[in-house]
Amino acid sequence: MRMRRVAALAAATAGLLTALSTPAAVADEPLDRTGGLTACNHRAQHINVEFPLRGGFSTYVINPGTCLSTSLGDGGPGEQAVAYAHYSGGHKLAVDHFFFDSGTWYTRHVY
């Protein structure tokens, strides 16, 4: 009986560790049908994504190992986006630059 409890505890611990080490799941379909971006941060630093053609509009800060979805109304092909990693002292560095069709939902993984 004790072996069953030990085995059950080991299985539960393994499942928890797997869940904690896996980045947040990404839903490729938005809740509504407008266009937008889901950005997933696979870096060790916090990031945000800026949209230069939208007057400097940007996402909130995205923590390491998480994803953030942002709706982008009235979008279309050729939307420009730049992902910035944030470092101590207020420094940031562009780590990804891409173009996408913001009239549909787009998922980007930033490494």
C-alpha positions in Angstrom: 0.0 0.0 0.0 2.8 2.4 0.8 4.4 1.7 -2.6 1.2 2.9 -4.3 1.3 6.1 -2.3 4.9 6.7 -3.2 4.3 6.0 -6.9 1.2 8.3 -6.9 3.2 11.1 -5.3 6.1 10.6 -7.7 3.6 10.8 -10.7 2.0 13.9 -9.3 5.3 15.6 -8.7 6.5 14.8 -12.3 3.3 16.1 -13.7 3.6 19.4 -11.7 7.2 19.8 -12.8 6.3 19.3 -16.4 3.5 21.8 -16.2 5.7 24.4 -14.5 8.6 24.0 -17.0 6.4 24.3 -20.1 5.5 27.9 -21.4 1.9 28.9 -21.4 -0.2 27.3 -24.0 -1.0 29.4 -27.0 -4.4 29.6 -28.5 -4.0 30.2 -32.2 -7.7 31.3 -32.4 -8.6 34.6 -30.8 -11.7 34.9 -28.6 -13.1 37.4 -31.1 -12.6 37.2 -34.9 -10.6 40.5 -35.3 -7.0 40.5 -36.1 -4.1 40.7 -33.6 -1.0 39.2 -32.3 -0.1 36.6 -29.6 3.5 37.0 -28.6 5.2 34.3 -26.5 8.4 35.1 -24.6 10.9 32.3 -24.6 13.7 34.5 -23.4 15.2 35.0 -19.9 14.4 38.7 -20.0 11.0 40.6 -20.0 10.0 41.7 -23.5 7.4 43.9 -25.1 6.4 44.3 -28.8 6.2 47.7 -30.4 4.3 48.6 -33.6 6.1 51.5 -35.2 3.5 52.2 -37.9 0.9 52.7 -35.1 2.6 55.7 -33.5 4.7 53.8 -31.0 1.8 51.6 -29.7 3.2 48.6 -27.8 2.1 45.6 -25.7 2.4 45.4 -22.0 5.6 43.8 -20.7 5.6 40.0 -21.3 7.2 38.0 -18.6 9.6 35.1 -19.4 7.8 31.9 -20.2 4.4 33.5 -20.9 2.3 34.7 -23.8 0.3 37.9 -24.3 -2.5 38.5 -26.9 -3.2 42.0 -28.3 -6.1 42.8 -30.6 -5.2 45.1 -33.5 -8.2 46.6 -35.1 -8.2 47.9 -38.7 -5.1 45.9 -39.5 -3.9 44.4 -42.8 -0.8 43.0 -44.5 2.5 44.6 -43.9 2.1 45.3 -40.2 5.6 45.9 -38.7 6.5 44.7 -35.2 9.7 44.9 -33.1 10.3 42.8 -29.9 12.5 44.4 -27.3 14.2 42.6 -24.4 14.5 44.7 -21.2 17.7 44.7 -19.2 18.7 46.2 -15.9 19.3 49.9 -15.8 16.4 50.6 -18.1 18.3 49.3 -21.2 16.4 47.5 -24.0 17.6 45.7 -27.1 15.7 44.8 -30.3 15.7 41.0 -30.4 13.1 40.3 -33.1 11.7 42.2 -36.0 8.9 40.9 -38.3 6.1 41.8 -40.6 2.7 40.1 -40.5 -0.9 40.4 -41.6 -2.6 42.1 -38.6 -6.1 41.6 -40.2 -5.9 38.0 -39.1 -4.6 36.4 -35.8 -0.9 35.8 -35.8 1.3 34.0 -33.2 5.0 34.9 -32.8 7.5 33.1 -30.6 10.4 35.3 -29.4 13.6 33.4 -28.6 
